[in-house]
Amino acid sequence: MHFIPNTILEIRSWSRNIRLFFLANIFYQIGTGIFSLLYNLYIQGLGYGDMMNGRVVSIQSLATAIMFIPIGLIGDRTSGKRLLVIGGLFSGLLFLGRSFLVSESSLVILAVLTGLFASIFQVLAIPYLAANISKAQRLRMFSIFSSVVLAAQVFGSMGGGILADLLQALDITRLMSLRVVLLTGSITTLLAVIPLLFLSEAARADSSSRSEMEPGRTGSTEDPELPVTRPKPKEPSTEAAKDYAFISRFVVAQLLVGLGSGLVVPYLNLYFTNRFSVSLSAMSVLISLGQVMTIVSMLIGPSLAARVGPVKAVVIFQILSLPFLLLTGFTQLLLIASVSFLFRQALMNAANPIQSSIMIDRVSDRRRGIANSLMQTAFMLGWATMGPVQSYFVTTYGTYWGYAITFSITGVLYIVSSLMYFFMFRERPASTISTVG
């Protein structure tokens, strides 16, 4: 009951930098939310087939994955503010270009460039927040930030779909209505640059605490009692070997999830519009509700993890999502597809913050940044490689069996990933946990 007023009081206590950064991210996420929902429908409206949509999604995801680690390394050595301004500015300009350019080569080139600059916000947002708040505030601040990001994406995707339908109701063609909405998303993304320009530079971390600000770190499981000024002994080579062995196994499991996700998630809007011929408004509301369920699921996850352990919680959530995934893929009833889609979203995404916590707990402080970057890269590579596969099945077998096959393959990949995850990372007695890394 006191959550909302307490949150308002907390926001008022934030520094100017934090408020400006949140405002910039709201604009940025609204703009990208509009594009993520409507751009492949726009490509379809231009007369291109599913193969082109798969190609664009894959090449943009690949470009983003390639840049994760370089951007993290660059951001650790130069101005985070400057890079964020560059990311926001060029993302908005590229969105403008994608709203007007229609040739096949321009679609591909702009997808690559968009992926490159999108990686800047994905990698540097958390480190910039960490540099502007105390260690004790990080867990709470990161939770609020994640919720705000998802809420802004919900607003962008839902508002974009409704606006497109309203424009069509005014006798504007479907293609033109999508173009106008995409243009609106481009301008909104560019607005993110304004508050970013007024940010002050965050203090650089000293060498003893530098690892706390590695790209992708959440900081949620740091021990507040560890003195940051203690001398660091020379690290045994066995510790590094254990870390990298753990990271490699974690990356393999995450790659399987990314492969399965890449077959389904980027094309859910096409699934609903192609199979059920729903309106843009209905589709955008449904996808947005899925994002809302994601927010709710992230609040549920820690409760189960506290009862059964984090690894078992991840496996339980992923396995429980499978019936709803398959039901979505095979049903011909919109109501069943909608409900099962929402439950799949909630259950599968509930595991995400738990997985991050497991990774941070079991990797030494010196390699947590690279571990997180590699995990994100593995997941995005899954998206990058599955675009042509998805479009092949839908083009070859049609909108029923094509989606049924891709959803089924995703289910198999999730099962394999869950089994690997359980046997590789399951909790062991306290005396043997240290051997995991």
N, C-alpha and C positions, 0 to 999 in steps of 0.2 A: 504493500500500500504506500510505502514511503519511497519507492524507487524513483518515481518521476521527480518529486520535489528535491530529493537528494541529488539526483543527476543534474538538475538545473543549478543547484548551489555549487556543485562540483565544476560545472562548465564555467560559471562566473569566476571561479578561483584559478582558472587556467591562465597561463601567460599569453601575451599577445601573439607570440610565435605559434603556439599551439592552436589558438583560435583561427589564425590566418591559414594555417596548414590544413585544418579540418575543412574550412570554407573552400579552399582550392580543391581538395579531394572530392567534396560534394559536387562541385561543377564538373570535375573531370569524370567522375563515375556516372553522373547522369548522362553525359555525352557518350561515353563508351557503352552504357547500358542501352541507349537508343540504337547504336550501331550494331551491337552484338545481336540484338533481336531482329532487326529489320534489313540488314544489309544483304543477307543471302536471299531474302525475298525480293529485294531490289534487283539483284543479279538475275534471278529467275524472271522478273518482269522485263528485263532487257532482252529476253529471248534465249538466254544461255540455259543449258541443261544442268542436271545434277553433277555431271563430271566437272564442270567449271566451278560449281560451289565447293565441291570437295577439294579441288586444286587450290582455290583461294584460301580455304581454312587451313589446309595442310602447310602451305608455304608460309603463311603468316605465323602459324604456331612454331614452325621450324626456325624462322628468323628470331622469334622471341626466345626460344630455347637456346639458340646459339649465343645470344647476347647475355644471358643470365650471369654467367661467371665473369666475363670481361667487365660488365657494368659494375658488378660488385667490387672487383679489384680497383677499377677506376674511381668509384665512389669513395673508397677507403683512402684514396690518396689525393683527392681534389675536392673542390667545393660541391657539397651536396645540393645546396640551393641552386647553383648555376646549372647543374645537370637536370634538376627537377623543372626549372624554367624551360630548358631546351626540350625536355620530354613533353611538357604540356603544349608548348608553342608548335612544335612540329607535328604532334599528334593531331591538333586542331586543324592545321594547314593541310595535312594529308587527308583528313576526313572531308575537308572542303573539296579537294581534288577528286576523291572517290564519289562525291555526290554528283559530279558532272561528267567525268571522263568515263567512256563506255566501251572503248576498244579492249580486246582481249589482252593485249600487251600491257595496257595501262592498269587493268584490274590486277594483273599479276605483280607488276612492279610496285604499285602502291601498297599491295598487301605485304610485300617484303619490307618496305620502308616502315609501314605501320607497326609491324611486328618488332622491328629494331627499336623504335622509340617507345613502344608500349612497355618494353622490359625495364625502362628507367624507373617508372613509378612502381612497378611490381617489386623491384629489388630494393630501392632506396627509401621507400616510405617508412618502413619500420625502423631502420637505423637512424633516420632523421628524427623521428619521434623519441627514440631512446636517448639521443643526444640532448634533448630539450627537457627531459623530465628526470626526476630522481629515480634511483633503482627501486625504491619501495612503491612507486606509483606505476611501474611499467605494466604489471599484469592487468590492473584495472584499466589503464589507458589503452592498451592493445585490444582488450575486449570491446571497449566502447568504439574504438576505431574500426574494428572488423564489422560491428553492427551498423555503423554509419555508412561504411562502404557498400554493404549489401542493401541497406535501405535506399541509398541513392541510386543504385542500379535498378532496384524495384521501381522507383519513381520514374526513372528514365525509360525502362522497357514498357511499363504499363502506360505511361503518358504518351509515348511514341506511337503505340498501337492504336490508342483511342483517338489521338490527333489525326492519324492517317485515315481512320474510318470517318471521322467528322468531315475531313476535306473531300472524301469521296461522296459523302452525302450532299455536298455542295456542287456536285457534278464535275469535280476534278478527277481526272483519270487516275487509275491505281498507281501507274508508274510515276506520274507527277506528284501525287500525294506522298509517296514514299520518298521522292527526291526532296520535297519540302521538309519533311520530318528529319531526314538525314542532314540537311543543311542546318536545321535547328540544333541537332546534336553537335555538329561541327562548331557552331558559334558558342554553344554552352561549354564545350571543351576548351576553346580559346579563352573563355572567361576565367578559367582556372589560373591562367598566367598572371592575372592582375594581383590577387593576394600573394602569389609566390614572389612577385617582385618586391614586396614590402617585408618579406621575411628577413631576419638578421641571421648571420651565419652562426651555426651551432659551434660550440667549443670543440676543438679536436680532442679525441681521447688520447691519454698518454699510453705508453706501451704496456703498462700493467693492466689496463682495463680495456684495451683495444678490442679484444675478442668479444666483449659484450656488445659491440656495435657492428659486428659482421653482418653482411646483407642477409636478410631473411630471418634473423634472430627474433624470437618472441620475448626472450628474457623471463618467461613465466616460471621457470623452475630453478632460477639461480638461488643459491644459498646466501641470504643477506648477511650471514655471520662471517663469510669468508673475507679476510682482510685483503684489500686490493694492492697493498704496498709490500706484501711479503715477497722476499726474493724467490725467484723461480729456479729450482734445481734443474740440472740437465735432464731432459726427458729420456727415459729408457726407450730403446728401439722397440721393445715388446709392446709398449703402450700404443705406439703409433701403428704397429701391425694390427693390434686388436681393434683399434678405431677403424682402420680402413677395411678390415674384414667385415666389421659390423655395417659400415656404410655401404659396402658393395652389395651385401645381402638386402639391405633396406632399399637400395636403388632398384634392384631386380624386382622386388615385390611391388614397388611403386610404379615401375614401368608397365607391369601387367595391368594394374588399375588404370593407368593412363591409356593403354591400348584399348581396353574395354570402354572407358569413358569416351575416347575419341571416336568410337563407332556410333555413339548415340547422342551424347549431350549437345554437341554443336548443331545438331540437325533436328532437335525436338520441335522447333517452330515449323520446319518443313513437314515433319511427321504429322503434326496436328492439322496443318492447312492442306496437305496433300491427301491424307487418308480420310479426314472428316470434313474438309472444306469449311472450317470454322472461319469466322471473321477475324480481322486483324485485332480488333478490340478484345474479343474472347480469348484469342491465342495469347495476347500480351498479358491479360489479367491472369491467365492460367500459369504462364511461365513466371510471372511475378509472385504468385502465390507459392510456387515452388521455391523461390528464393526466400520468402518469408518462413517457409517450413525449415529451410536451412538454418536460419537464425535461431528458431525454436530448438532444432535438434542439437545445436552446439551448446545449449543450456542443459539439455538432457544428458549428454554424453558423460560428463564428469561424475554424475550420480551413479551410473552403472559401473564406471571404472572403479569407483571407490568400493563397490560391493564385490565385484568378481575379479578385479585386476585390469589394468589397461589393455594388455594384449588380448585377453578373452573378450573384453568389451568391443574392441575393434572387430574381431572375428564374428561376434554375435550380431553386431549391427550390419555387417556386410552380408552375412548369410540370410538374415531376416529380410533384407532388401530384395533378394533374388526372386521370390514368388511375385512380388509386385512388378519387378522388371519384366519378367516373362509375360505376366498378364497384360501389361501395357503393349508389349510387342505383338500379341496374338489376338487381342480383343477387337471387335468391330463396333463396339458401343462406346460412344464418346464419354458418357458418364463414368463407365468403368475405367476407361483409359485415363481420364482426368484424376480420379481418386487414387488409382494405383500409381500414377506418376508422382503425385504429391507424397505418398508414403515412401516410395523409392527414394525420392530426394531427401526426405527427412532422415531415413535410416542410414543411407550410404554416407551422407555428409556429416552425420553425427560422429563418425570415426575420425574425421580429419584433424581436429585439435588434439585428440588423444594420441594419434600417430606422431604429431609434432612433439608432444610431451615425451613420448617414449624415446624418440631420437635424441632430444636434448639431454635427457637423463643419462643415456648410455654412451654418449660420445664426450670425450674430454673437451674442456673449454677451448683449447687451441684449434679444434677442428669442427666446431659446431657451425660456423658460418659456411664453410665449404660443403659440409654435409647437407645443410638446408638448400644451398644452391644446386647441388647435384640432384636432390630429391625433386625440386621444381623442374629441373631440366629433364629428368627422366619422365615425369608426368607429361610435360609439354611435348616431348618427342613422341609419346603415344598419340597425342592429338595430331601431330604433324604427319605421321605415317598412315593413319587410318582413313584420311579423307578420300583418297582414290578407291580404297577397298569398299567403304560405305556407298559411294556413288556407283560403283560397279554393280553391287547387289541390287540397289534400288532401280537402276537403269535396266538391268537384265531381267529381274524378276517382278518388277512392278511395286506399287506402293503398299501392297499387303505383304506378300512373301519377302520382298526385299527388306522391309523393316523387321519382319519376324525373324529372318535369318541373322541380321546384324544384332538385334536384341539378344538372340540366343547365344551368339558368339561372345557377346559381352558377359553374359551369365557364366559361361564356361571360364573365361578369363578371371572373373571375380572369384569363382570357386577355387581355382588354382592359386590365386594370390592369397586368399584367406588361409588355405591349408599351409602354404609356404610360410606365411606370416606367423601362424600358430606354432609350427614346429621349430622355426628359427629363433623366435623371440619370446616364447612363452616364459612366464615367470618361473624362476628357480629359487631354491632356498637361498637365504641371504648370504651364506658362505660361498656360493658359486656364482652369484650374479656378476661379480667383478670380472669373471672370465669371459663375459659376453663382450665387454668393451665399454 
